[in-house]
Amino acid sequence: MPVEGVGRPRDARRDEAIHAAALELLTEVGYDQLSIEAIAARAGVAKTTIYRRYRDKAALVAAAVERRQGSAPPVTGAGGLRENLLTVVGWLAREIAEQEIGLLGALFAGMRGDPRLAEEMRRILRRDEAAMTAALPGEELAPGAVALFGEVAPAVIVHRIVVAGQRCDERFVRHLVDDILLPLLGQKENRA
């Protein structure tokens, strides 16, 4: 195992080239056909350069996805559950819409066939879900609502963009929040 601070420092440009090559090839050929050799050739680095950084293909793809991610979930205010949901769901819709459909499809297919990739992507998704739901006021939520939000909101948005081929504009975000999420997640006084 390399000792920290010994040897040459890592070249950040190589990391960027490796990540870009991995995502480009993932979109072009799919996860099953993706190889470290092809990524190395596209990035202009040796295979050993990649293997020193990542234990396997799944770890490399996960690192590339993490590096590609846009902004962090927004910090919400004291405006109440509806306003916080509108802020978080609007951000989530923009983040998902900015992803390349081919990349999403390749990741979903890869997760079905490779347990290591599924493990890595679920780790990322759990982290992102925790960051998103941290912005929601707990006292206004029904029991189990945080986990339910993490399942429902991204699923509806992905369906809207990928399956239906429609935009998640402000009107749709309001519909998702007002007609689906608030009734599903909100604390009701008459609930037992």
Disulfide bonds with the S-S distance in Angstrom:
none
